[in-house]
Amino acid sequence: MAVSGKRFYSQGYLERQRFAASAAGLSLVCATALIFLPKGFAPFGVLLAGVTLLVPDLLTEAWTKTGQVLGSFALLAVLVLGLAILSMQFSGQGWRTIDNYARFLLVPWCGLLAFALAPSRLWLWIGAISGVVLACALAIVEMISGVERAGGGDNPIVFANAVLALLVLVVYCRPQGRQPWMLLLLTSMLILGTIAIVLSGSRGVLPGLGLLVLVAAIGSGGRKARVRIGISLAALLLLLALMCLVPWLTAHMRLENIQTDLQKYSAGQVDSALGARLKFLSLAWHAFLDHPWMGLGIDRFGTLVEQLPECRAQELTVCKLRHAHNDLAQWSATLGIPGLVLIVALYLLPAAHFLRIIRTNRLTVPKGSAWAGLILVAVYVLSGITQSMFAHALTTTLYAVLVGLLLGLALRENPSTPGIAPPEGLSALARHRLPVPQHQQHD
């Protein structure tokens, strides 16, 4: 009876592992494929919570192996949330203002899930492909229906940044090997993603798109690298030429307005896309100098905009904007020096870990979870120059979820990383088999 009981428990243990592994793979698809749908992150959230409750023992064991790395992200997330709560109390804002800041707690949580259950990154890749296709379809439908700028029913700039994040996964999470159809598939996805971005009318994502393509083209070097780089540069230049020479594209991307906006700003007019951004940088700088330690208070940058002489005299488009359209400026102005330090850490900490994994394991070919994570952080930094990335729920959640998942997968894919040892009994799960419980090994 004792032996039968052990076998029954072991069978239940294995069934629980099998179900959790399947749910983890499905969660990676949901984390990217559904984000442009209403409540698109809800299925991922349900699966994340479900897996956590299903295999807490596995997650606890994984924490003992990754606590040094994921613990730093947990501490950073707690510091961000703590500063947000303190600023909320200081400025008299409501609890809703800390919503986006609380989402950074997803980084260590998702990283722990990815490391513990070791789902294949191909699920993330498949989900990203589906998300790019959906984004392109939504953008085309919106343009046909007469919408001025495609945004998937949301902010066009946020939409474009999310598409760019998915393209990072499409390019850098691709399968191992050199399948003959892979180049055609990647090219098709880049075209579809670029169409969605162009239809959104967003210009701030173009530097990130260029970086994504060029780093992938470099590959592992060699003679073919020059050819790949040449082709990539030609494609990027062709895209730029089309936007400059095709009247509709020029007007849609508002390229012809750049010089006009600069002239208006020089004359003291700020009611333009470029003029507003330049003015906001000035406002943020002076706010930081006036309130260096705690800033104006969380979510209070809009009060500076309301006090502009132009906004007091008349209602302009610029007066409706509530963010600095620059991450460093936004966090510095509203949260002071602590905010500046934390926003830099939110970028540098994951970048440093991904770069360490790449260098330690000599991952010279730009492919895999570590490379995807590093490029994701880089494109967020570039996009954050002209957009407050963490002021929007979609881009904040996407960053937290993807950084966490990619970090956990990178640690799992590269067990030689210093301080990370392969968890006993889980390597088999990574090979699509099931782990053997400790007690079963003695039956």
Phi, psi and omega per residue, in radians:
M1 nan -0.658 3.135
A2 -1.145 -0.725 3.133
V3 -1.140 -0.754 3.120
S4 -1.063 -0.694 3.115
G5 -1.084 -0.715 3.129
K6 -1.111 -0.752 -3.127
R7 -1.130 -0.708 3.129
F8 -1.109 -0.738 3.134
Y9 -1.137 -0.708 -3.138
S10 -1.114 -0.722 3.132
Q11 -1.118 -0.734 3.091
G12 -1.113 -0.662 3.116
Y13 -1.084 -0.787 -3.116
L14 -1.186 -0.666 3.102
E15 -1.110 -0.701 3.108
R16 -1.116 -0.711 3.101
Q17 -1.110 -0.756 -3.111
R18 -1.102 -0.772 -3.135
F19 -1.143 -0.736 3.137
A20 -1.112 -0.697 3.125
A21 -1.117 -0.729 3.106
S22 -1.130 -0.731 3.122
A23 -1.128 -0.635 3.114
A24 -1.126 -0.748 3.088
G25 -1.088 -0.757 3.121
L26 -1.118 -0.618 -3.127
S27 -1.122 -0.612 3.112
L28 -1.139 -0.650 3.087
V29 -1.157 -0.803 -3.115
C30 -1.134 -0.506 -3.101
A31 -1.168 -0.301 -3.080
T32 -2.217 -0.548 -3.017
A33 -1.343 -0.460 -2.957
L34 -1.934 0.120 -2.946
I35 -1.181 -0.369 -3.130
F36 -1.586 0.031 3.060
L37 -1.635 2.718 3.079
P38 -1.002 2.332 -3.087
K39 0.962 0.687 -3.026
G40 -1.131 -0.437 3.139
F41 -1.524 -0.097 -3.086
A42 -1.068 -0.804 3.112
P43 -1.038 -0.689 3.111
F44 -1.117 -0.744 3.133
G45 -1.077 -0.710 3.117
V46 -1.108 -0.787 -3.136
L47 -1.157 -0.684 3.126
L48 -1.083 -0.810 3.122
A49 -1.155 -0.699 -3.130
G50 -1.106 -0.793 3.138
V51 -1.133 -0.680 3.127
T52 -1.052 -0.726 3.131
L53 -1.309 -0.447 -3.066
L54 -1.371 -0.708 -3.067
V55 -2.248 1.013 3.124
P56 -1.102 -0.471 3.131
D57 -1.171 -0.711 3.107
L58 -1.157 -0.710 -3.139
L59 -1.164 -0.645 3.103
T60 -1.140 -0.740 3.111
E61 -1.127 -0.693 3.126
A62 -1.142 -0.591 3.133
W63 -1.125 -0.615 3.109
T64 -1.135 -0.438 3.141
K65 -1.566 -0.489 -3.020
T66 -2.072 0.102 -3.043
G67 -1.005 -0.577 -3.123
Q68 -1.130 -0.689 -3.129
V69 -1.441 -1.004 -3.084
L70 -1.172 -0.457 3.091
G71 -1.098 -0.605 3.102
S72 -1.143 -0.631 3.099
F73 -1.268 -0.634 3.085
A74 -1.115 -0.743 3.111
L75 -1.108 -0.749 3.127
L76 -1.089 -0.748 3.132
A77 -1.111 -0.697 3.113
V78 -1.141 -0.709 3.121
L79 -1.119 -0.724 3.111
V80 -1.093 -0.824 -3.136
L81 -1.138 -0.708 3.125
G82 -1.092 -0.742 3.108
L83 -1.126 -0.689 3.133
A84 -1.099 -0.754 3.128
I85 -1.147 -0.744 3.120
L86 -1.075 -0.769 3.132
S87 -1.164 -0.634 3.104
M88 -1.070 -0.770 3.124
Q89 -1.181 -0.671 -3.109
F90 -1.168 -0.682 -3.066
S91 -1.682 -0.073 3.104
G92 1.330 0.406 3.129
Q93 -1.455 2.933 3.130
G94 -1.507 2.972 -3.095
W95 -1.143 -0.397 -3.115
R96 -1.100 -0.388 -3.068
T97 -1.251 -0.282 -3.117
I98 -1.680 0.060 -3.058
D99 -0.974 -0.941 -3.098
N100 -1.120 -0.621 -3.127
Y101 -1.184 -0.573 3.136
A102 -1.212 -0.366 -3.079
R103 -1.205 -0.293 3.117
F104 -1.214 -0.237 3.020
L105 -1.136 -0.301 3.112
L106 -1.218 -0.383 -3.094
V107 -1.056 -1.032 3.133
P108 -1.154 -0.578 -3.134
W109 -1.110 -0.856 -3.140
C110 -1.184 -0.634 3.110
G111 -1.103 -0.685 3.119
L112 -1.146 -0.744 3.109
L113 -1.057 -0.822 -3.093
A114 -1.130 -0.694 -3.125
F115 -1.254 -0.719 -3.046
A116 -1.172 -0.745 -3.037
L117 -1.790 -0.174 3.030
A118 0.846 0.887 3.050
P119 -1.184 2.646 3.118
S120 -1.166 2.441 3.109
R121 -1.194 -0.189 3.100
L122 -1.116 -0.490 3.060
W123 -1.127 -0.684 3.077
L124 -1.132 -0.688 3.131
W125 -1.135 -0.800 3.130
I126 -1.101 -0.743 3.106
G127 -1.094 -0.691 3.141
A128 -1.147 -0.706 3.082
I129 -1.046 -0.796 3.124
S130 -1.094 -0.695 3.127
G131 -1.133 -0.693 3.120
V132 -1.147 -0.765 3.109
V133 -1.059 -0.776 3.130
L134 -1.105 -0.737 -3.135
A135 -1.085 -0.760 3.127
C136 -1.114 -0.745 3.126
A137 -1.091 -0.772 3.120
L138 -1.094 -0.726 -3.127
A139 -1.111 -0.752 -3.141
I140 -1.143 -0.759 3.132
V141 -1.071 -0.741 -3.134
E142 -1.127 -0.727 -3.140
M143 -1.154 -0.671 3.107
I144 -1.131 -0.612 -3.124
S145 -1.346 -0.095 3.059
G146 1.766 0.140 3.101
V147 -1.186 2.424 -3.082
E148 -1.153 -0.788 3.122
R149 -2.373 2.230 -3.125
A150 -1.182 2.437 3.127
G151 -2.626 0.217 -3.118
G152 1.065 0.520 -3.095
G153 1.422 0.132 -3.108
D154 -2.314 -2.866 3.105
N155 -1.102 2.172 -3.121
P156 -1.004 -0.649 -3.130
I157 -1.194 -0.752 3.092
V158 -1.085 -0.720 3.109
F159 -1.034 -0.829 -3.130
A160 -1.118 -0.711 3.126
N161 -1.141 -0.645 3.107
A162 -1.178 -0.694 3.087
V163 -1.079 -0.732 3.127
L164 -1.088 -0.700 3.106
A165 -1.086 -0.701 3.106
L166 -1.173 -0.630 3.102
L167 -1.109 -0.594 3.061
V168 -1.022 -0.779 3.139
L169 -1.175 -0.699 3.137
V170 -1.036 -0.745 -3.058
V171 -1.399 -0.718 -2.950
Y172 -1.775 -0.210 3.080
C173 -1.777 0.258 -3.109
R174 -1.113 2.800 -3.093
P175 -1.126 2.807 3.045
Q176 -1.247 2.808 3.139
G177 1.608 3.036 -3.122
R178 -2.094 1.289 3.124
Q179 -1.207 2.418 -3.092
P180 -1.105 -0.415 -3.099
W181 -1.585 -0.131 -3.018
M182 -1.149 -0.757 -3.109
L183 -1.061 -0.735 3.126
L184 -1.124 -0.724 3.141
L185 -1.137 -0.819 -3.133
L186 -1.098 -0.715 3.112
T187 -1.084 -0.739 3.133
S188 -1.102 -0.740 -3.139
M189 -1.162 -0.693 3.091
L190 -1.116 -0.657 3.108
I191 -1.153 -0.817 -3.138
L192 -1.104 -0.744 3.117
G193 -1.129 -0.697 3.116
T194 -1.142 -0.661 3.083
I195 -1.052 -0.812 3.134
A196 -1.073 -0.720 3.141
I197 -1.154 -0.784 -3.129
V198 -1.113 -0.728 3.136
L199 -1.158 -0.395 3.078
S200 -1.308 -0.314 -3.134
G201 1.290 0.260 -3.106
S202 -1.533 2.250 3.132
R203 -1.729 -0.370 -3.044
G204 -1.199 -0.341 -3.122
V205 -1.536 -0.174 -3.058
L206 -1.093 -0.735 3.069
P207 -1.047 -0.703 3.111
G208 -1.136 -0.674 3.098
L209 -1.099 -0.726 3.105
G210 -1.105 -0.747 3.116
L211 -1.090 -0.776 -3.140
L212 -0.970 -0.823 -3.078
V213 -1.236 -0.753 -3.054
L214 -1.206 -0.740 3.124
V215 -1.111 -0.706 3.094
A216 -1.127 -0.587 -3.117
A217 -1.242 -0.517 -3.125
I218 -1.092 -0.691 3.109
G219 1.047 -2.446 -3.141
S220 -1.682 0.281 -3.138
G221 1.485 -2.742 -3.131
G222 1.535 -3.097 -3.082
R223 -1.134 -0.679 -3.085
K224 -1.191 -0.348 -3.124
A225 -1.075 -0.720 3.128
R226 -1.084 -0.693 3.121
V227 -1.142 -0.789 -3.141
R228 -1.102 -0.755 3.126
I229 -1.112 -0.725 3.125
G230 -1.070 -0.772 3.132
I231 -1.135 -0.728 -3.141
S232 -1.128 -0.772 3.092
L233 -1.077 -0.715 3.125
A234 -1.093 -0.714 3.135
A235 -1.139 -0.738 3.127
L236 -1.160 -0.693 3.103
L237 -1.171 -0.635 3.085
L238 -1.106 -0.744 3.097
L239 -1.069 -0.763 3.133
L240 -1.135 -0.688 3.132
A241 -1.128 -0.729 3.121
L242 -1.078 -0.718 -3.136
M243 -1.188 -0.470 -3.133
C244 -1.545 -0.510 -3.014
L245 -1.749 -0.507 3.124
V246 -1.479 2.031 -3.044
P247 -0.939 -0.750 -3.106
W248 -1.124 -0.768 3.131
L249 -1.147 -0.691 3.120
T250 -1.064 -0.765 3.136
A251 -1.220 -0.689 -3.095
H252 -1.176 -0.686 3.122
M253 -1.461 -0.045 3.101
R254 0.992 0.614 3.129
L255 -1.235 -0.568 -3.129
E256 -1.256 -0.215 -3.107
N257 -1.546 -0.193 -3.032
I258 -1.064 -0.893 -3.126
Q259 -1.145 -0.692 3.120
T260 -1.111 -0.720 3.130
D261 -1.091 -0.710 3.123
L262 -1.125 -0.700 3.120
Q263 -1.142 -0.730 3.113
K264 -1.119 -0.716 -3.133
Y265 -1.141 -0.656 3.097
S266 -1.106 -0.519 3.128
A267 -1.532 0.063 3.090
G268 1.672 0.098 3.136
Q269 -1.678 2.243 -3.066
V270 -1.993 0.012 -3.067
D271 -1.467 1.158 3.062
S272 -2.700 2.859 -3.082
A273 -1.040 -0.847 -3.118
L274 -1.316 -0.706 3.136
G275 -1.087 -0.706 3.125
A276 -1.116 -0.738 -3.130
R277 -1.120 -0.743 3.115
L278 -1.133 -0.700 3.121
K279 -1.165 -0.693 -3.131
F280 -1.131 -0.641 3.081
L281 -1.080 -0.703 3.111
S282 -1.156 -0.752 3.112
L283 -1.079 -0.763 -3.123
A284 -1.131 -0.696 -3.131
W285 -1.102 -0.803 -3.136
H286 -1.201 -0.618 3.084
A287 -1.139 -0.661 3.112
F288 -1.148 -0.710 3.120
L289 -1.178 -0.621 -3.129
D290 -1.341 -0.548 -3.105
H291 -2.327 1.202 -2.997
P292 -1.211 -0.498 -2.983
W293 -1.566 -0.708 -3.122
M294 -2.144 -0.066 3.135
G295 1.213 -2.970 3.124
L296 -1.264 -0.422 -3.024
G297 2.081 2.591 -3.089
I298 -1.006 2.340 3.058
D299 1.086 0.511 -3.113
R300 -2.003 0.241 3.119
F301 -1.124 -0.538 -3.132
G302 -1.050 -0.440 3.112
T303 -1.145 -0.547 3.078
L304 -1.183 -0.682 3.139
V305 -1.158 -0.716 -3.133
E306 -1.098 -0.467 -3.101
Q307 -1.503 -0.037 3.088
L308 -1.088 2.446 3.123
P309 -0.982 -0.641 -3.140
E310 -1.126 -0.620 -3.105
C311 -1.379 -0.424 3.068
R312 -1.295 -0.529 -3.069
A313 -1.487 -0.608 -3.072
Q314 -2.717 2.906 3.121
E315 -1.616 1.953 3.136
L316 -2.014 2.850 3.124
T317 -1.069 -0.691 -3.114
V318 -1.073 -0.473 -3.089
C319 -1.265 -0.258 -3.128
K320 -1.547 -0.165 -3.116
L321 -1.405 2.398 -3.026
R322 -2.013 -0.038 -3.086
H323 -2.201 2.812 -3.063
A324 -1.371 -0.116 -3.103
H325 0.982 0.589 3.032
N326 -2.848 2.184 -3.040
D327 -1.071 -0.845 -3.125
L328 -1.078 -0.756 3.139
A329 -1.135 -0.739 -3.119
Q330 -1.089 -0.890 -3.085
W331 -1.244 -0.615 3.129
S332 -1.175 -0.755 -3.088
A333 -1.233 -0.643 -3.044
T334 -1.654 -0.443 -3.066
L335 -2.138 0.013 3.056
G336 1.225 -2.733 -3.112
I337 -1.048 -0.745 3.082
P338 -1.026 -0.678 3.111
G339 -1.145 -0.707 3.111
L340 -1.074 -0.778 -3.140
V341 -1.108 -0.729 -3.074
L342 -1.257 -0.665 3.127
I343 -1.171 -0.639 3.068
V344 -1.140 -0.718 3.137
A345 -1.142 -0.608 3.124
L346 -1.102 -0.443 3.073
Y347 -1.627 -0.799 -3.013
L348 -1.271 -0.668 -3.080
L349 -1.074 -0.927 3.101
P350 -1.135 -0.664 3.120
A351 -1.051 -0.721 -3.135
A352 -1.124 -0.727 3.136
H353 -1.173 -0.754 3.128
F354 -1.122 -0.730 -3.141
L355 -1.147 -0.656 3.109
R356 -1.114 -0.726 3.107
I357 -1.108 -0.728 -3.139
I358 -1.108 -0.786 -3.095
R359 -1.268 -0.722 -3.112
T360 -1.109 -0.695 -3.087
N361 -1.706 0.105 3.083
R362 0.908 0.894 3.138
L363 -1.496 1.322 -3.035
T364 -1.256 -0.509 3.100
V365 -1.400 2.141 -3.113
P366 -1.227 1.388 -3.137
K367 -2.697 2.496 3.098
G368 2.032 3.050 -3.043
S369 -1.144 -0.692 -3.125
A370 -1.134 -0.773 3.102
W371 -1.138 -0.727 3.103
A372 -1.035 -0.748 3.128
G373 -1.130 -0.741 -3.128
L374 -1.135 -0.781 3.137
I375 -1.195 -0.614 3.100
L376 -1.052 -0.808 3.113
V377 -1.077 -0.737 -3.108
A378 -1.091 -0.754 -3.125
V379 -1.246 -0.521 3.043
Y380 -1.156 -0.695 3.100
V381 -1.093 -0.795 -3.138
L382 -1.124 -0.758 3.131
S383 -1.189 -0.522 -3.133
G384 -1.217 -0.150 3.087
I385 -1.206 -0.605 -3.077
T386 -2.067 0.106 -3.096
Q387 -2.610 2.435 3.047
S388 -1.404 1.563 -3.018
M389 -1.084 -0.668 -3.060
F390 -1.609 0.223 3.035
A391 -1.635 -0.014 -3.090
H392 -2.162 2.427 -3.039
A393 -1.087 -0.740 -3.052
L394 -1.132 -0.902 -3.087
T395 -1.228 -0.553 3.077
T396 -1.169 -0.853 -3.131
T397 -1.102 -0.734 -3.121
L398 -1.084 -0.726 3.121
Y399 -1.115 -0.854 -3.094
A400 -1.097 -0.790 -3.105
V401 -1.170 -0.838 -3.064
L402 -1.226 -0.704 3.088
V403 -1.061 -0.767 3.123
G404 -1.103 -0.864 -3.129
L405 -1.090 -0.796 -3.099
L406 -1.170 -0.609 3.105
L407 -1.161 -0.813 3.107
G408 -1.067 -0.737 3.116
L409 -1.171 -0.673 3.137
A410 -1.126 -0.721 3.093
L411 -1.143 -0.652 3.122
R412 -1.222 -0.714 -3.103
E413 -1.244 -0.436 -3.050
N414 -2.219 1.330 -3.060
P415 -1.187 -0.177 3.131
S416 -1.389 -0.069 3.097
T417 -0.977 2.294 -3.109
P418 -0.955 2.328 3.088
G419 1.532 -0.125 -3.129
I420 -2.029 1.998 3.082
A421 -1.850 2.526 3.124
P422 -1.077 2.140 3.136
P423 -1.068 2.318 -3.135
E424 -1.116 2.392 3.075
G425 1.467 -0.081 -3.108
L426 -1.884 -0.241 3.134
S427 -1.098 -0.566 3.107
A428 -1.151 -0.605 3.128
L429 -1.125 -0.630 3.112
A430 -1.148 -0.402 3.103
R431 -1.713 0.387 3.077
H432 1.183 0.453 2.966
R433 -2.041 -3.131 -3.060
L434 -1.870 2.557 3.093
P435 -1.264 2.678 3.123
V436 -1.769 2.122 3.126
P437 -1.036 2.653 -3.110
Q438 -1.032 -0.745 -3.058
H439 -1.203 -0.462 -3.108
Q440 -1.275 -0.457 -3.117
Q441 -1.146 -0.307 -3.100
H442 -1.818 0.073 -3.133
D443 -1.253 nan nan
